[in-house]
Amino acid sequence: MMGRKFEEGDWADIYCKAKGIPQKGWSNLNIDIMSGNRGIEQKMLCCKSGRSLMATCGKTLMHPSATRSIRISSDIPDPNEAMESVFKQYAALIRQRTEKVLEQSGGETEADMRTGWLLWQSSLREFLYFEERMTIPNPDDYYAEWVEHKSHGARKQSKNLWIYEKDSGTKRYSVTTDAGSKIQPYFDVPSPNDKNLYHFVVIGESVSDEVVRLWVRESTYLSLMAVVGEAPGMKKLSEIVLNASDHLDGTSFAENYIYEKARNICLSKEAYAALQESLPGINDDHSIRMLIDYLGTG
């Protein structure tokens, strides 16, 4: 991530590359991923890095927002009437997105609409992902209650609509009415042995009691190989690291490491726009690095 915050667009790009489908550009206004008759709305939830994400399996979690494309008034006295209004707007949004998927699908008559749930650690070490069908909730299957929260400290007084499943009594939605309306859905994380649950680790992945796998950038790998020799095995590379660690023990090398200084360069607006259009990196440095690679192949 090169220091950037992990965003929905990043995950959409990763997902498309992993699935081998074209990335048509992420937008907060449309469904995140469309391929054929499939539409996937990706939802991300950041978790603390203290324990494994597998500890969330079997639990029900709340996402801060399914959509802000609704309007709700806290002045409606009957909570079930307010719930029906919310579900009606939510249904209209799902239908609109379904029509968009079918429009670009090339003649499909039925859309496969899904919600993708990604749980990720703030350290970017561990991830959990699964998908479920995107369905329009039936008001007959739910009941609602108004819940008022009194002001406390810096928190202002608010009034939310809580929506529960009739059969299980489980809370499934919390709808805010103040500071912007939004639907906050509750979702169930599958059990650890669910075949539709994907668990992956990209930092310090423990593949056995004795082996840890690291993932580095291609340029980092090539630089390492240039220093230590052509592709040494795990045993040899581990010896190199341990030897270096012994020599570094008690030194201040890491504390006094001189990071590269930033240098500014200027481009015309026309040239900068062309750079972003033809070499869209994750930041300006990345775009210039791609330009250097291109020029070096000429």
Sequence and secondary structure as in RCSB ss.txt:
>XXXX:A:sequence
MMGRKFEEGDWADIYCKAKGIPQKGWSNLNIDIMSGNRGIEQKMLCCKSGRSLMATCGKTLMHPSATRSIRISSD
IPDPNEAMESVFKQYAALIRQRTEKVLEQSGGETEADMRTGWLLWQSSLREFLYFEERMTIPNPDDYYAEWVEHK
SHGARKQSKNLWIYEKDSGTKRYSVTTDAGSKIQPYFDVPSPNDKNLYHFVVIGESVSDEVVRLWVRESTYLSLM
AVVGEAPGMKKLSEIVLNASDHLDGTSFAENYIYEKARNICLSKEAYAALQESLPGINDDHSIRMLIDYLGTG
>XXXX:A:secstr
 TT    HHHHHHHHHHHHT       SSS SEEETTEEEEEEEEEE SSS GGGGTT EEE S SBS     TT
 S HHHHHHHHHHHHHHHHHHHHHHHHHHTTS SS EEEEEEEEEETTS EEEEEEEE     GGGEEEEEEEE 
 BTTB  EEEEEEEETTT  EEEEEE SSS EEEEEEE   TT TT EEEE SSEE SSS EE    HHHHHHHH
HHH SS  HHHHHHHHHHHHHHHTT  TTTT            HHHHHHHHHHS  SSHHHHHHHHHHHHHT 
